[in-house]
Each structure stands twice: as C-alpha cells, then as structure tokens.
Amino acid sequence: MLPANRRPITIKTADGLNLIGEVATPVGERVASILCLHPLPTAGGMMDSHIYKKSANRLPAMAGIEVIRFNTRGTTSEAGTSDGTFGEGISEKFDVEAAIEFSFKDLGVEKLWVSGWSFGTDLALKFARDSRVKGLILLSPPLRTSEVSDLEFWAKDGRPITALIPEFDDYLQPEAAAVAFKVVPQIKLINVKDAKHLWVGEPSVYRVLSEITEILSPQSLPLPTEF
C-alpha cells in the first residue's frame, strides 16, 4: 500500500440507503478520479475485489489518480456492509447515480471516469450516463443485463469507452465482443492475450492499471514495478 490520503465514505441513495466505501486521494496533485463499480456481489464481488483494491493501493501515488470505491446495496467487504439487498442490477441504478453525485458534490472531483468490472460494466453502461462523467472503462464486460438500447445510447452520446477483453474470458471473448460492441463506433476494444475474467496474476494487474493510467494520466507511464 503506497502513500495516499485514505478515508471512509458513506453514500446516501435516493431511496434512502447508506452505502459504505473508501476514497484514496493522492498526497500531491490529483490528476483525475475513477469511480469503481465492482463485480457481481452474489459471486463474491465487492469494493475490495483485487483489481480495485490494488488500484486504490497504487494509483494515487504512482499516477496521481484518485480511486473511489464503494459496496453496492447489500454488499459486504472488510469495511462493512452497505444497506439494502442485492437488486439484480436494477435498483443499483440508485447506487451508481448517488456515487457519481457524491463524487462531484462531496469529493469535489473535476475529471471523473467510471470503471466497471464484470457486473459493474453493466451498471456503468446502463446507469453512468451523467453528463459530467468523462467516459467509461470496462473490464471483462459480460453484457449480461445491458441491452442494445444501452449501447445505442453511448453510440449516440459519443463519449469515449475503453473495454479490456480477456482472451480466455468466461463470458465474452474477443471475437464475440467485436460483434456485440459493433454498434458503438467510438469504443476502443483492447484484447488482452492470456488474460482471464478475474485478471488473476501480477502481469494482468499491471496491464489493467497501465491501461487505466493511459487514459487518465498518460504522462505517468510506464508505471514503476518497484516504489
């Protein structure tokens, strides 16, 4: 865990729930901020899922990137459990919208990107439409609950989207992803050789964090392997 200003946060949703989370802010200049939407909670996904935990541990110091994480409704991590119950990716609309508003109003972010991982990619595509969001970063998108109309929204909207597609993904591999996302002309599909859905292993972690940094803080590349 590298230096950062870390503090717990509580996000209040429009339907009255308290969601627990944490923000890790650079000690020095804040170049940009990223809001992390975690994988499926019924399969163990949470704010501490390893890519996002490692992002919070490393990116503030390495790249000046502020990392905002939280547990969606009914989700538990070491920090505690958010109010409510799992909403099948439907009532989580309130969670995403509240987290974006919290980022701007309470944290004072200026450049906010939204990153989704697996289940979180569907939440991003469906609900992270706030015009203040700079763009989306999708990790292992399964397109499980996203509909064609969601993709059409982003196609018309035109904001940048980058999707990292693991070669051996359990749900959507590169060839199928190219077909599924064809409706979104501005999307950048990055096919990652040898990677899997959960991005296990330091080479996969380094690749994901480098791609995030390429978008938010390119001047910080290459990321150090020692600190």
Summary of the structure (lengths in Angstrom):
residues: 227
radius of gyration: 16.1
end to end distance: 10.2
largest distance: 44.2
contacts: 809
relative contact order: 0.15
helix: 33%
strand: 28%
